[in-house]
Amino acid sequence: MASEAEYLEIQVVELVDAGRLVTGLDAVLPPGLDLIEAVPAAGPGSLTERIEASHWRVELPGVSREQLQAAVDRLLAVDECRSSA
């Protein structure tokens, strides 16, 4: 699994300079997990409430279009889906 960007919303107990926040958090994150930017929350509600859309690209090597369509059709035909794991 790969990602170009992930978003995280955190609450601080006092106003913090965004640049200092990035530097401080980035210093304690594991190698390869890099914090790029911090911005103040804009508007009411949580981040997930404010997101209007996202775009996903899913690649399934070795799965034909027909196999994928059949699986999607089966999924859409059920009222509830549970993980077997």
C-alpha positions in Angstrom: 0.0 0.0 0.0 1.3 3.4 -0.8 0.0 6.9 -0.3 0.9 10.4 -1.5 -0.5 12.2 1.5 -2.3 11.5 4.7 -4.0 14.1 6.9 -4.1 14.2 10.7 -6.0 16.6 12.9 -4.6 17.2 16.3 -5.7 19.6 19.1 -3.2 21.6 21.1 -3.9 23.1 24.5 -2.2 26.4 23.5 -1.5 28.3 20.3 1.7 26.9 18.7 3.7 28.2 15.7 3.0 25.9 12.8 6.7 25.7 11.8 7.8 24.8 15.4 5.1 22.2 15.5 6.3 20.6 12.3 9.9 20.6 13.5 9.1 19.1 16.9 6.8 16.4 15.6 9.0 15.5 12.7 12.0 15.0 15.1 10.2 12.2 16.9 8.5 10.4 14.0 10.1 7.2 12.7 12.4 7.5 9.7 10.5 7.7 6.5 7.4 9.1 8.1 7.8 12.8 7.4 5.6 15.7 8.5 5.4 18.1 5.6 3.1 20.9 6.7 0.9 22.1 9.6 -1.9 24.6 9.2 -4.5 26.0 11.6 -7.9 24.5 11.4 -10.2 26.6 9.1 -13.9 26.7 9.8 -16.2 24.8 12.1 -16.3 21.1 12.6 -13.6 18.4 12.4 -11.3 17.8 9.4 -13.4 14.7 8.4 -16.6 16.8 8.5 -15.0 19.4 6.2 -13.5 17.1 3.5 -15.8 17.2 0.5 -14.1 14.6 -1.7 -11.2 12.3 -2.1 -9.8 10.4 -5.0 -8.6 6.8 -4.8 -6.7 4.6 -7.3 -6.8 0.9 -6.6 -4.6 -1.5 -8.6 -5.1 -5.2 -8.3 -2.4 -7.0 -10.3 -3.5 -10.4 -11.6 -7.2 -9.6 -11.3 -9.0 -9.4 -14.6 -11.7 -6.7 -15.2 -14.3 -9.5 -15.3 -13.2 -10.9 -12.0 -13.3 -7.5 -10.4 -16.7 -6.7 -11.9 -18.1 -9.9 -10.5 -16.7 -9.2 -7.0 -18.1 -5.6 -7.1 -21.5 -6.9 -8.2 -21.5 -9.4 -5.3 -20.5 -6.7 -2.8 -23.2 -4.3 -4.0 -25.8 -7.0 -3.8 -25.5 -7.5 0.0 -27.0 -5.4 2.8 -24.0 -5.9 5.1 -20.4 -6.7 4.6 -18.1 -8.1 7.4 -14.5 -8.9 7.4 -13.6 -12.5 7.9 -10.2 -11.5 9.5 
